[in-house]
Amino acid sequence: MKDDVAWVKYSTAYDKTPGVFKLVKLDGRWKVTVRTPRELAPF
């Protein structure tokens, strides 16, 4: 988490490859947003 952006790495029982999504805080609420293809996750 950095400022108003957080990254979440998750895994499921159905997919062996972990997924990553990006959260952005807007008006005090966390919203899921799309990660651009060139944008690298911090992990």
CHARMM internal coordinates of N, CA and C (Angstrom, degrees):
IC EDIT
DIST 1 N 1 CA 1.4396
DIST 1 CA 1 C 1.5213
ANGL 1 N 1 CA 1 C 107.93
DIST 1 C 2 N 1.3320
ANGL 1 CA 1 C 2 N 115.68
DIHE 1 N 1 CA 1 C 2 N 132.96
DIST 2 N 2 CA 1.4503
ANGL 1 C 2 N 2 CA 121.07
DIHE 1 CA 1 C 2 N 2 CA 177.08
DIST 2 CA 2 C 1.5232
ANGL 2 N 2 CA 2 C 107.79
DIHE 1 C 2 N 2 CA 2 C -143.75
DIST 2 C 3 N 1.3185
ANGL 2 CA 2 C 3 N 115.93
DIHE 2 N 2 CA 2 C 3 N 120.58
DIST 3 N 3 CA 1.4627
ANGL 2 C 3 N 3 CA 122.10
DIHE 2 CA 2 C 3 N 3 CA -177.30
DIST 3 CA 3 C 1.5270
ANGL 3 N 3 CA 3 C 109.69
DIHE 2 C 3 N 3 CA 3 C 55.33
DIST 3 C 4 N 1.3225
ANGL 3 CA 3 C 4 N 117.35
DIHE 3 N 3 CA 3 C 4 N -119.02
DIST 4 N 4 CA 1.4657
ANGL 3 C 4 N 4 CA 121.93
DIHE 3 CA 3 C 4 N 4 CA -178.27
DIST 4 CA 4 C 1.5207
ANGL 4 N 4 CA 4 C 112.61
DIHE 3 C 4 N 4 CA 4 C -105.90
DIST 4 C 5 N 1.3301
ANGL 4 CA 4 C 5 N 116.95
DIHE 4 N 4 CA 4 C 5 N 26.42
DIST 5 N 5 CA 1.4617
ANGL 4 C 5 N 5 CA 121.71
DIHE 4 CA 4 C 5 N 5 CA 178.66
DIST 5 CA 5 C 1.5288
ANGL 5 N 5 CA 5 C 108.87
DIHE 4 C 5 N 5 CA 5 C -129.16
DIST 5 C 6 N 1.3232
ANGL 5 CA 5 C 6 N 116.08
DIHE 5 N 5 CA 5 C 6 N 133.30
DIST 6 N 6 CA 1.4641
ANGL 5 C 6 N 6 CA 121.41
DIHE 5 CA 5 C 6 N 6 CA 177.22
DIST 6 CA 6 C 1.5238
ANGL 6 N 6 CA 6 C 108.58
DIHE 5 C 6 N 6 CA 6 C -132.75
DIST 6 C 7 N 1.3110
ANGL 6 CA 6 C 7 N 115.82
DIHE 6 N 6 CA 6 C 7 N 145.13
DIST 7 N 7 CA 1.4609
ANGL 6 C 7 N 7 CA 122.33
DIHE 6 CA 6 C 7 N 7 CA 177.44
DIST 7 CA 7 C 1.5158
ANGL 7 N 7 CA 7 C 108.35
DIHE 6 C 7 N 7 CA 7 C -112.64
DIST 7 C 8 N 1.3269
ANGL 7 CA 7 C 8 N 116.51
DIHE 7 N 7 CA 7 C 8 N 138.45
DIST 8 N 8 CA 1.4597
ANGL 7 C 8 N 8 CA 121.59
DIHE 7 CA 7 C 8 N 8 CA 179.79
DIST 8 CA 8 C 1.5263
ANGL 8 N 8 CA 8 C 108.70
DIHE 7 C 8 N 8 CA 8 C -123.60
DIST 8 C 9 N 1.3228
ANGL 8 CA 8 C 9 N 115.44
DIHE 8 N 8 CA 8 C 9 N 126.76
DIST 9 N 9 CA 1.4582
ANGL 8 C 9 N 9 CA 121.00
DIHE 8 CA 8 C 9 N 9 CA 175.90
DIST 9 CA 9 C 1.5222
ANGL 9 N 9 CA 9 C 106.42
DIHE 8 C 9 N 9 CA 9 C -107.20
DIST 9 C 10 N 1.3167
ANGL 9 CA 9 C 10 N 117.12
DIHE 9 N 9 CA 9 C 10 N 128.51
DIST 10 N 10 CA 1.4559
ANGL 9 C 10 N 10 CA 120.64
DIHE 9 CA 9 C 10 N 10 CA -176.06
DIST 10 CA 10 C 1.5250
ANGL 10 N 10 CA 10 C 110.54
DIHE 9 C 10 N 10 CA 10 C -136.42
DIST 10 C 11 N 1.2941
ANGL 10 CA 10 C 11 N 115.35
DIHE 10 N 10 CA 10 C 11 N 160.71
DIST 11 N 11 CA 1.4620
ANGL 10 C 11 N 11 CA 121.00
DIHE 10 CA 10 C 11 N 11 CA 174.84
DIST 11 CA 11 C 1.5227
ANGL 11 N 11 CA 11 C 108.20
DIHE 10 C 11 N 11 CA 11 C -137.93
DIST 11 C 12 N 1.3226
ANGL 11 CA 11 C 12 N 114.63
DIHE 11 N 11 CA 11 C 12 N 157.26
DIST 12 N 12 CA 1.4536
ANGL 11 C 12 N 12 CA 120.71
DIHE 11 CA 11 C 12 N 12 CA 178.94
DIST 12 CA 12 C 1.5250
ANGL 12 N 12 CA 12 C 109.07
DIHE 11 C 12 N 12 CA 12 C -128.79
DIST 12 C 13 N 1.2924
ANGL 12 CA 12 C 13 N 116.20
DIHE 12 N 12 CA 12 C 13 N 165.41
DIST 13 N 13 CA 1.4585
ANGL 12 C 13 N 13 CA 121.06
DIHE 12 CA 12 C 13 N 13 CA 177.73
DIST 13 CA 13 C 1.5309
ANGL 13 N 13 CA 13 C 110.99
DIHE 12 C 13 N 13 CA 13 C -72.33
DIST 13 C 14 N 1.3250
ANGL 13 CA 13 C 14 N 117.54
DIHE 13 N 13 CA 13 C 14 N -17.72
DIST 14 N 14 CA 1.4595
ANGL 13 C 14 N 14 CA 121.88
DIHE 13 CA 13 C 14 N 14 CA -175.27
DIST 14 CA 14 C 1.5172
ANGL 14 N 14 CA 14 C 113.97
DIHE 13 C 14 N 14 CA 14 C -92.83
DIST 14 C 15 N 1.3293
ANGL 14 CA 14 C 15 N 117.70
DIHE 14 N 14 CA 14 C 15 N -19.60
DIST 15 N 15 CA 1.4589
ANGL 14 C 15 N 15 CA 121.39
DIHE 14 CA 14 C 15 N 15 CA -176.22
DIST 15 CA 15 C 1.5301
ANGL 15 N 15 CA 15 C 108.73
DIHE 14 C 15 N 15 CA 15 C -131.32
DIST 15 C 16 N 1.3245
ANGL 15 CA 15 C 16 N 116.74
DIHE 15 N 15 CA 15 C 16 N 125.52
DIST 16 N 16 CA 1.4618
ANGL 15 C 16 N 16 CA 119.92
DIHE 15 CA 15 C 16 N 16 CA -177.07
DIST 16 CA 16 C 1.5223
ANGL 16 N 16 CA 16 C 113.16
DIHE 15 C 16 N 16 CA 16 C -77.27
DIST 16 C 17 N 1.3199
ANGL 16 CA 16 C 17 N 117.44
DIHE 16 N 16 CA 16 C 17 N -20.05
DIST 17 N 17 CA 1.4606
ANGL 16 C 17 N 17 CA 121.36
DIHE 16 CA 16 C 17 N 17 CA 179.77
DIST 17 CA 17 C 1.5248
ANGL 17 N 17 CA 17 C 109.39
DIHE 16 C 17 N 17 CA 17 C -88.07
DIST 17 C 18 N 1.3403
ANGL 17 CA 17 C 18 N 118.53
DIHE 17 N 17 CA 17 C 18 N 124.62
DIST 18 N 18 CA 1.4676
ANGL 17 C 18 N 18 CA 120.14
DIHE 17 CA 17 C 18 N 18 CA 178.63
DIST 18 CA 18 C 1.5339
ANGL 18 N 18 CA 18 C 110.91
DIHE 17 C 18 N 18 CA 18 C -65.40
DIST 18 C 19 N 1.3140
ANGL 18 CA 18 C 19 N 115.53
DIHE 18 N 18 CA 18 C 19 N 146.27
DIST 19 N 19 CA 1.4517
ANGL 18 C 19 N 19 CA 121.44
DIHE 18 CA 18 C 19 N 19 CA 176.49
DIST 19 CA 19 C 1.5144
ANGL 19 N 19 CA 19 C 110.54
DIHE 18 C 19 N 19 CA 19 C -102.41
DIST 19 C 20 N 1.3220
ANGL 19 CA 19 C 20 N 115.90
DIHE 19 N 19 CA 19 C 20 N 161.26
DIST 20 N 20 CA 1.4638
ANGL 19 C 20 N 20 CA 121.88
DIHE 19 CA 19 C 20 N 20 CA 179.08
DIST 20 CA 20 C 1.5221
ANGL 20 N 20 CA 20 C 107.90
DIHE 19 C 20 N 20 CA 20 C -134.83
DIST 20 C 21 N 1.3150
ANGL 20 CA 20 C 21 N 116.33
DIHE 20 N 20 CA 20 C 21 N 133.43
DIST 21 N 21 CA 1.4554
ANGL 20 C 21 N 21 CA 118.27
DIHE 20 CA 20 C 21 N 21 CA 169.92
DIST 21 CA 21 C 1.5135
ANGL 21 N 21 CA 21 C 110.16
DIHE 20 C 21 N 21 CA 21 C -134.71
DIST 21 C 22 N 1.3109
ANGL 21 CA 21 C 22 N 114.51
DIHE 21 N 21 CA 21 C 22 N 161.55
DIST 22 N 22 CA 1.4606
ANGL 21 C 22 N 22 CA 122.69
DIHE 21 CA 21 C 22 N 22 CA -173.20
DIST 22 CA 22 C 1.5251
ANGL 22 N 22 CA 22 C 109.40
DIHE 21 C 22 N 22 CA 22 C -112.06
DIST 22 C 23 N 1.3208
ANGL 22 CA 22 C 23 N 116.43
DIHE 22 N 22 CA 22 C 23 N 135.50
DIST 23 N 23 CA 1.4607
ANGL 22 C 23 N 23 CA 122.96
DIHE 22 CA 22 C 23 N 23 CA 175.75
DIST 23 CA 23 C 1.5241
ANGL 23 N 23 CA 23 C 108.90
DIHE 22 C 23 N 23 CA 23 C -113.82
DIST 23 C 24 N 1.3247
ANGL 23 CA 23 C 24 N 116.08
DIHE 23 N 23 CA 23 C 24 N 140.19
DIST 24 N 24 CA 1.4587
ANGL 23 C 24 N 24 CA 122.18
DIHE 23 CA 23 C 24 N 24 CA 177.00
DIST 24 CA 24 C 1.5249
ANGL 24 N 24 CA 24 C 107.47
DIHE 23 C 24 N 24 CA 24 C -126.48
DIST 24 C 25 N 1.3272
ANGL 24 CA 24 C 25 N 116.95
DIHE 24 N 24 CA 24 C 25 N 133.37
DIST 25 N 25 CA 1.4610
ANGL 24 C 25 N 25 CA 121.26
DIHE 24 CA 24 C 25 N 25 CA -179.56
DIST 25 CA 25 C 1.5226
ANGL 25 N 25 CA 25 C 109.76
DIHE 24 C 25 N 25 CA 25 C -88.30
DIST 25 C 26 N 1.3349
ANGL 25 CA 25 C 26 N 115.92
DIHE 25 N 25 CA 25 C 26 N 117.76
DIST 26 N 26 CA 1.4674
ANGL 25 C 26 N 26 CA 122.95
DIHE 25 CA 25 C 26 N 26 CA 178.40
DIST 26 CA 26 C 1.5194
ANGL 26 N 26 CA 26 C 108.51
DIHE 25 C 26 N 26 CA 26 C -125.90
DIST 26 C 27 N 1.3023
ANGL 26 CA 26 C 27 N 116.76
DIHE 26 N 26 CA 26 C 27 N 126.54
DIST 27 N 27 CA 1.4681
ANGL 26 C 27 N 27 CA 122.25
DIHE 26 CA 26 C 27 N 27 CA 179.00
DIST 27 CA 27 C 1.5330
ANGL 27 N 27 CA 27 C 112.12
DIHE 26 C 27 N 27 CA 27 C 52.67
DIST 27 C 28 N 1.3452
ANGL 27 CA 27 C 28 N 116.97
DIHE 27 N 27 CA 27 C 28 N 38.12
DIST 28 N 28 CA 1.4491
ANGL 27 C 28 N 28 CA 121.01
DIHE 27 CA 27 C 28 N 28 CA 176.82
DIST 28 CA 28 C 1.5180
ANGL 28 N 28 CA 28 C 114.88
DIHE 27 C 28 N 28 CA 28 C 80.32
DIST 28 C 29 N 1.3283
ANGL 28 CA 28 C 29 N 117.95
DIHE 28 N 28 CA 28 C 29 N 3.14
DIST 29 N 29 CA 1.4681
ANGL 28 C 29 N 29 CA 121.49
DIHE 28 CA 28 C 29 N 29 CA 179.94
DIST 29 CA 29 C 1.5207
ANGL 29 N 29 CA 29 C 109.52
DIHE 28 C 29 N 29 CA 29 C -122.27
DIST 29 C 30 N 1.3227
ANGL 29 CA 29 C 30 N 115.73
DIHE 29 N 29 CA 29 C 30 N 141.32
DIST 30 N 30 CA 1.4602
ANGL 29 C 30 N 30 CA 120.53
DIHE 29 CA 29 C 30 N 30 CA 178.78
DIST 30 CA 30 C 1.5216
ANGL 30 N 30 CA 30 C 109.82
DIHE 29 C 30 N 30 CA 30 C -83.79
DIST 30 C 31 N 1.3260
ANGL 30 CA 30 C 31 N 115.80
DIHE 30 N 30 CA 30 C 31 N 129.89
DIST 31 N 31 CA 1.4679
ANGL 30 C 31 N 31 CA 122.53
DIHE 30 CA 30 C 31 N 31 CA 179.99
DIST 31 CA 31 C 1.5227
ANGL 31 N 31 CA 31 C 108.76
DIHE 30 C 31 N 31 CA 31 C -120.67
DIST 31 C 32 N 1.3209
ANGL 31 CA 31 C 32 N 116.28
DIHE 31 N 31 CA 31 C 32 N 140.22
DIST 32 N 32 CA 1.4618
ANGL 31 C 32 N 32 CA 121.31
DIHE 31 CA 31 C 32 N 32 CA 175.44
DIST 32 CA 32 C 1.5189
ANGL 32 N 32 CA 32 C 107.50
DIHE 31 C 32 N 32 CA 32 C -79.84
DIST 32 C 33 N 1.3154
ANGL 32 CA 32 C 33 N 116.42
DIHE 32 N 32 CA 32 C 33 N 136.12
DIST 33 N 33 CA 1.4510
ANGL 32 C 33 N 33 CA 121.32
DIHE 32 CA 32 C 33 N 33 CA 180.00
DIST 33 CA 33 C 1.5243
ANGL 33 N 33 CA 33 C 109.54
DIHE 32 C 33 N 33 CA 33 C -130.68
DIST 33 C 34 N 1.3018
ANGL 33 CA 33 C 34 N 115.53
DIHE 33 N 33 CA 33 C 34 N 166.20
DIST 34 N 34 CA 1.4604
ANGL 33 C 34 N 34 CA 121.12
DIHE 33 CA 33 C 34 N 34 CA -178.74
DIST 34 CA 34 C 1.5220
ANGL 34 N 34 CA 34 C 109.65
DIHE 33 C 34 N 34 CA 34 C -86.50
DIST 34 C 35 N 1.3071
ANGL 34 CA 34 C 35 N 115.45
DIHE 34 N 34 CA 34 C 35 N 134.81
DIST 35 N 35 CA 1.4557
ANGL 34 C 35 N 35 CA 121.37
DIHE 34 CA 34 C 35 N 35 CA 176.11
DIST 35 CA 35 C 1.5225
ANGL 35 N 35 CA 35 C 107.47
DIHE 34 C 35 N 35 CA 35 C -86.90
DIST 35 C 36 N 1.3234
ANGL 35 CA 35 C 36 N 117.49
DIHE 35 N 35 CA 35 C 36 N 131.92
DIST 36 N 36 CA 1.4662
ANGL 35 C 36 N 36 CA 120.64
DIHE 35 CA 35 C 36 N 36 CA 178.26
DIST 36 CA 36 C 1.5236
ANGL 36 N 36 CA 36 C 109.03
DIHE 35 C 36 N 36 CA 36 C -72.38
DIST 36 C 37 N 1.3337
ANGL 36 CA 36 C 37 N 117.65
DIHE 36 N 36 CA 36 C 37 N 153.23
DIST 37 N 37 CA 1.4752
ANGL 36 C 37 N 37 CA 119.98
DIHE 36 CA 36 C 37 N 37 CA -178.08
DIST 37 CA 37 C 1.5317
ANGL 37 N 37 CA 37 C 114.27
DIHE 36 C 37 N 37 CA 37 C -57.73
DIST 37 C 38 N 1.2916
ANGL 37 CA 37 C 38 N 118.32
DIHE 37 N 37 CA 37 C 38 N -31.15
DIST 38 N 38 CA 1.4735
ANGL 37 C 38 N 38 CA 121.73
DIHE 37 CA 37 C 38 N 38 CA -178.24
DIST 38 CA 38 C 1.5341
ANGL 38 N 38 CA 38 C 112.39
DIHE 37 C 38 N 38 CA 38 C -88.33
DIST 38 C 39 N 1.3049
ANGL 38 CA 38 C 39 N 117.14
DIHE 38 N 38 CA 38 C 39 N -10.49
DIST 39 N 39 CA 1.4642
ANGL 38 C 39 N 39 CA 121.57
DIHE 38 CA 38 C 39 N 39 CA -177.22
DIST 39 CA 39 C 1.5337
ANGL 39 N 39 CA 39 C 110.34
DIHE 38 C 39 N 39 CA 39 C -78.62
DIST 39 C 40 N 1.2942
ANGL 39 CA 39 C 40 N 116.87
DIHE 39 N 39 CA 39 C 40 N 123.75
DIST 40 N 40 CA 1.4577
ANGL 39 C 40 N 40 CA 121.58
DIHE 39 CA 39 C 40 N 40 CA -178.75
DIST 40 CA 40 C 1.5263
ANGL 40 N 40 CA 40 C 110.64
DIHE 39 C 40 N 40 CA 40 C -95.60
DIST 40 C 41 N 1.3018
ANGL 40 CA 40 C 41 N 115.44
DIHE 40 N 40 CA 40 C 41 N 137.34
DIST 41 N 41 CA 1.4659
ANGL 40 C 41 N 41 CA 120.17
DIHE 40 CA 40 C 41 N 41 CA 175.19
DIST 41 CA 41 C 1.5278
ANGL 41 N 41 CA 41 C 107.92
DIHE 40 C 41 N 41 CA 41 C -75.18
DIST 41 C 42 N 1.3125
ANGL 41 CA 41 C 42 N 118.22
DIHE 41 N 41 CA 41 C 42 N 152.42
DIST 42 N 42 CA 1.4631
ANGL 41 C 42 N 42 CA 121.27
DIHE 41 CA 41 C 42 N 42 CA -176.34
DIST 42 CA 42 C 1.5243
ANGL 42 N 42 CA 42 C 114.48
DIHE 41 C 42 N 42 CA 42 C -73.20
DIST 42 C 43 N 1.3081
ANGL 42 CA 42 C 43 N 118.67
DIHE 42 N 42 CA 42 C 43 N 2.95
DIST 43 N 43 CA 1.4714
ANGL 42 C 43 N 43 CA 120.45
DIHE 42 CA 42 C 43 N 43 CA 178.27
DIST 43 CA 43 C 1.4905
ANGL 43 N 43 CA 43 C 110.46
DIHE 42 C 43 N 43 CA 43 C -135.42
END
COOR INIT
IC SEED 1 N 1 CA 1 C
IC BUILD
